[in-house]
Amino acid sequence: MDSKLDGKKRLLHLNELEEFRLKSYDSARVYKEKTQLWHDKKIIPKGFAMGDKILLLNSKLKLFPRKPKSRWSGPFTVTMVNKFGYVEVENNKGDKFKVNMQRLNLYHEATIGGIKVQYLQSPAP
């Protein structure tokens, strides 16, 4: 009689474990969906317009470069923006080529104007 009762307890315990496992899968799925929505809200889309100046990411891997160089080359000018994720750019020589939007960054030209320089003079004796 005890063995039948023990067997039923084991089956009940196994069923409880199975329910707990299914609930944990559901809660993990809900958590993943919530974090994905939160992450998607925080992403700022890159918007390029025709005539924008941009920098191009140089993704060639050099293991031991002799001189440290910037990973960005340019500036280039945007000539066409496609909705499928690529942009047609033009360099200073007039060569046009297509580039993936993920490799581009907006170029902000430095404007130096309105800066006053004050020279310090030594006091007269």
GROMACS elastic network, one bead per residue, 0.5 to 0.9 nm:
[ bonds ]
;  ai    aj funct       b0    kb
    1     4     6  0.54093   500
    1     5     6  0.65207   500
    1     6     6  0.87767   500
    2     5     6  0.51049   500
    2     6     6  0.60977   500
    2     7     6  0.85689   500
    3     7     6  0.60898   500
    3     8     6  0.86570   500
    4     7     6  0.50580   500
    4     8     6  0.62891   500
    4     9     6  0.86635   500
    5     8     6  0.51638   500
    5     9     6  0.62253   500
    5    10     6  0.86876   500
    6     9     6  0.50291   500
    6    10     6  0.61982   500
    6    11     6  0.87010   500
    7    10     6  0.51207   500
    7    11     6  0.63004   500
    7    12     6  0.86037   500
    8    11     6  0.51209   500
    8    12     6  0.60807   500
    8    13     6  0.85025   500
    9    12     6  0.50114   500
    9    13     6  0.60251   500
    9    14     6  0.85452   500
   10    14     6  0.60860   500
   10    15     6  0.85541   500
   11    14     6  0.50217   500
   11    15     6  0.61265   500
   11    16     6  0.85715   500
   12    15     6  0.51128   500
   12    16     6  0.62064   500
   12    17     6  0.86793   500
   13    16     6  0.50550   500
   13    17     6  0.62370   500
   13    18     6  0.86653   500
   14    17     6  0.50529   500
   14    18     6  0.61948   500
   14    19     6  0.86779   500
   15    18     6  0.50236   500
   15    19     6  0.62155   500
   15    20     6  0.85793   500
   16    19     6  0.51067   500
   16    20     6  0.61289   500
   16    21     6  0.85960   500
   17    20     6  0.50105   500
   17    21     6  0.61231   500
   17    22     6  0.86591   500
   18    21     6  0.50756   500
   18    22     6  0.62596   500
   18    23     6  0.86671   500
   19    22     6  0.51299   500
   19    23     6  0.61702   500
   19    24     6  0.85999   500
   20    23     6  0.51304   500
   20    24     6  0.61834   500
   20    25     6  0.87205   500
   21    24     6  0.51163   500
   21    25     6  0.63193   500
   21    26     6  0.87474   500
   22    25     6  0.51097   500
   22    26     6  0.62886   500
   22    27     6  0.86930   500
   23    26     6  0.50503   500
   23    27     6  0.61273   500
   23    28     6  0.85125   500
   24    27     6  0.50885   500
   24    28     6  0.60251   500
   24    29     6  0.85227   500
   25    28     6  0.51058   500
   25    29     6  0.61626   500
   25    30     6  0.86795   500
   26    29     6  0.50936   500
   26    30     6  0.62266   500
   26    31     6  0.85993   500
   27    30     6  0.50677   500
   27    31     6  0.60808   500
   27    32     6  0.85421   500
   28    31     6  0.50508   500
   28    32     6  0.61047   500
   28    33     6  0.86433   500
   29    32     6  0.50928   500
   29    33     6  0.62377   500
   29    34     6  0.86916   500
   30    33     6  0.51535   500
   30    34     6  0.62353   500
   30    35     6  0.86863   500
   31    34     6  0.51627   500
   31    35     6  0.61739   500
   31    36     6  0.85062   500
   32    35     6  0.52369   500
   32    36     6  0.60362   500
   32    37     6  0.86306   500
   33    36     6  0.50834   500
   33    37     6  0.62266   500
   33    38     6  0.86435   500
   34    37     6  0.51966   500
   34    38     6  0.62045   500
   34    39     6  0.85972   500
   35    39     6  0.60195   500
   35    40     6  0.85133   500
   36    39     6  0.50602   500
   36    40     6  0.60803   500
   36    41     6  0.86328   500
   37    40     6  0.50937   500
   37    41     6  0.62513   500
   37    42     6  0.88298   500
   38    41     6  0.52507   500
   38    42     6  0.65771   500
   39    42     6  0.52522   500
   39    43     6  0.66135   500
   40    43     6  0.53907   500
   40    44     6  0.86999   500
   41    44     6  0.80331   500
   46   101     6  0.78619   500
   46   102     6  0.85634   500
   46   104     6  0.88830   500
   46   105     6  0.82972   500
   46   106     6  0.88195   500
   48    51     6  0.87196   500
   48    52     6  0.66790   500
   48    54     6  0.87067   500
   48    78     6  0.76380   500
   48    81     6  0.69849   500
   48    87     6  0.83221   500
   48   101     6  0.87060   500
   48   106     6  0.79148   500
   49    52     6  0.57732   500
   49    78     6  0.69260   500
   49    79     6  0.83416   500
   49    80     6  0.77997   500
   49    81     6  0.67559   500
   50    53     6  0.89265   500
   50    77     6  0.77733   500
   50    78     6  0.50910   500
   50    79     6  0.52855   500
   50    80     6  0.59019   500
   50    81     6  0.68973   500
   51    77     6  0.57139   500
   51    78     6  0.51548   500
   51    79     6  0.62946   500
   51    80     6  0.86501   500
   52    76     6  0.82092   500
   52    77     6  0.57179   500
   52    78     6  0.54628   500
   52    79     6  0.83927   500
   52   106     6  0.74639   500
   52   107     6  0.79488   500
   53    74     6  0.86154   500
   53    75     6  0.59542   500
   53    76     6  0.55400   500
   53    78     6  0.65609   500
   53   105     6  0.88346   500
   53   106     6  0.62961   500
   53   107     6  0.52958   500
   53   108     6  0.75797   500
   53   109     6  0.84329   500
   54    74     6  0.69574   500
   54    75     6  0.53530   500
   54    76     6  0.52552   500
   54    77     6  0.62770   500
   54    78     6  0.72378   500
   54    89     6  0.85866   500
   54   104     6  0.64167   500
   54   105     6  0.55385   500
   54   108     6  0.81901   500
   55    72     6  0.59436   500
   55    73     6  0.56953   500
   55    75     6  0.50382   500
   55    76     6  0.62912   500
   55    77     6  0.89340   500
   55   103     6  0.83652   500
   55   104     6  0.57061   500
   55   105     6  0.52156   500
   55   106     6  0.61908   500
   55   107     6  0.57659   500
   56    71     6  0.83425   500
   56    72     6  0.54164   500
   56    73     6  0.52166   500
   56    74     6  0.61077   500
   56    75     6  0.75336   500
   56    76     6  0.76510   500
   56    99     6  0.84578   500
   56   103     6  0.58705   500
   56   105     6  0.67143   500
   57    71     6  0.58285   500
   57    73     6  0.64501   500
   57    74     6  0.89287   500
   57   102     6  0.87390   500
   57   103     6  0.51120   500
   57   104     6  0.62452   500
   57   105     6  0.79310   500
   58    61     6  0.86953   500
   58    70     6  0.84804   500
   58    71     6  0.52061   500
   58    72     6  0.57147   500
   58    73     6  0.66381   500
   58   103     6  0.80876   500
   59    71     6  0.72236   500
   59    72     6  0.88635   500
   59   103     6  0.84967   500
   60    71     6  0.88332   500
   62    65     6  0.59133   500
   64    67     6  0.88632   500
   65    68     6  0.65834   500
   65    69     6  0.83042   500
   69    72     6  0.86430   500
   70    73     6  0.74340   500
   72    75     6  0.88529   500
   72   104     6  0.88997   500
   72   105     6  0.88138   500
   73    76     6  0.84162   500
   74    77     6  0.88874   500
   74    91     6  0.75507   500
   74    92     6  0.89313   500
   74   107     6  0.85927   500
   75    91     6  0.74010   500
   75    92     6  0.83560   500
   75   106     6  0.89949   500
   75   107     6  0.67180   500
   76    89     6  0.61932   500
   76    90     6  0.56519   500
   76    92     6  0.71108   500
   76   107     6  0.86347   500
   77    88     6  0.86566   500
   77    89     6  0.54721   500
   77    90     6  0.52093   500
   77    91     6  0.64809   500
   77    92     6  0.82682   500
   78    81     6  0.73570   500
   78    87     6  0.69711   500
   78    88     6  0.60961   500
   78    90     6  0.64058   500
   79    87     6  0.77140   500
   79    88     6  0.55878   500
   79    89     6  0.54094   500
   79    90     6  0.65794   500
   79    96     6  0.82315   500
   80    86     6  0.88536   500
   80    87     6  0.58531   500
   80    89     6  0.70652   500
   81    84     6  0.88244   500
   81    85     6  0.81705   500
   81    86     6  0.66940   500
   81    88     6  0.64077   500
   81    89     6  0.88623   500
   82    85     6  0.61644   500
   82    86     6  0.55851   500
   82    87     6  0.58779   500
   82    88     6  0.80292   500
   83    86     6  0.72956   500
   83    87     6  0.87578   500
   84    87     6  0.89662   500
   85    99     6  0.86588   500
   85   100     6  0.60215   500
   85   101     6  0.56121   500
   85   102     6  0.80700   500
   86    98     6  0.64742   500
   86    99     6  0.54577   500
   86   101     6  0.52460   500
   86   102     6  0.84980   500
   87    97     6  0.83718   500
   87    98     6  0.55823   500
   87    99     6  0.53796   500
   87   100     6  0.63000   500
   87   101     6  0.62209   500
   87   104     6  0.89451   500
   88    96     6  0.66348   500
   88    97     6  0.55354   500
   88    99     6  0.62525   500
   88   100     6  0.88399   500
   89    95     6  0.82475   500
   89    96     6  0.55522   500
   89    97     6  0.56450   500
   89    98     6  0.62359   500
   89    99     6  0.72419   500
   90    93     6  0.78871   500
   90    94     6  0.57614   500
   90    95     6  0.54514   500
   90    97     6  0.66259   500
   90    98     6  0.89140   500
   91    94     6  0.54793   500
   91    95     6  0.56520   500
   91    96     6  0.67924   500
   91    97     6  0.87533   500
   92    95     6  0.75412   500
   99   102     6  0.84732   500
   99   103     6  0.71918   500
   99   104     6  0.79641   500
  100   103     6  0.57985   500
  100   104     6  0.74044   500
  101   104     6  0.54055   500
  101   105     6  0.83540   500
  102   105     6  0.81582   500
  112   115     6  0.70225   500
  113   116     6  0.88054   500
  121   124     6  0.87575   500
